[in-house]
Amino acid sequence: MKLFTLALLGCAAAAAAAGPSLSAQRGPNAPQGPPVQVTVNGRAWTQQELFQRNIGGPNDQTTAFTPHKIIGNIYYVGTTSLSSFLVVTPQGHVLINSTYERNVPAIQKSVEQLGFRFSDVKILLGSHAHGDHQEGDALVKQLTGAQVMAIAEDVPALENMKPGGKPHPLDQALPDGEPVTPGRPPLVAHLTPGDTRVRTACPLKVVDGGRTYDVVIIGSLGVNPGFKLVNNTDVPRIADEFAGAFKVSRALPCDVPLGSHPGMYNMAEKFAKLGKGGPNPFIDPVGYKAELDLDEAMFHAVLAAQQKAASVENR
């Protein structure tokens, strides 16, 4: 298992996904069984509802959300349903997730509205190699000159991401444990599994108001509709990898949960509470556990349904 870790305030990163493409792991012939539903913390969710919560509608994916400070040196510069985070450091900034290429101008505008220069982005990373999170990498590099970094296992998936035929930039492929910096101390690259074979949890520490907080950016541990957990010929042990990812994620200390999709940490609801007094609403360790509980319950329900369907087919 690998994760990006951060020793001190000043830099942050998220690892990108790796392994076979999502389309190689899902398909119309995947055994699905009946519609899957789980009830967690008093609310019932279907698999489709949870997926829709994350991706929103077409307008949600392209409409800029009000840029804002989350905590410490971490800022939100993404859209209503696609997260993009700016991590500000004296040595230059880190941008996590370029999202779709068409969103890059909006991300640039959000960065500038916060009082920062887009050209000061020195490192670009992604939470996982889906187009809705990393398609815009080439344009961000063109506009900023940022170094595009990714875990070495991520390279094949990124090389297939060519908006408008442009090759996907990659300045540094990182082996496990390789330090990533715009300054010191270094970040260390690690990964966790998920529905692109691997997804990322990005733990880091920030200082805010004289206190140190643990922040975790969840790449996502959700099982998208159509994803094969059973009889996955590309990744035969994918279910075991998911189980391991939950184990790793639960071991991470977390005061401030974030995610590759804002719905994963109730961004809109928390943003509405900013400036109204009281503690920072993004400090929500209970919310981190609740998200893991929901994703893990859905994983086990989908796995059980697919195992049952496969068993019936094999009779």
PyMOL commands that set and color helices and strands:
alter all, ss='L'
color gray80, all
select helices_A, chain A and resi 22-25+47-55+58-62+101-113+118-120+131-134+137-144+152-159+163-165+238-251+262-265+267-271+285-313
alter helices_A, ss='H'
color red, helices_A
select strands_A, chain A and resi 5-6+37-40+43-46+68-71+74-76+85-87+93-96+121-125+147-151+172-174+179-180+187-188+192-194+197-199+201-208+211-218+256-259
alter strands_A, ss='S'
color yellow, strands_A
deselect
rebuild
show_as cartoon
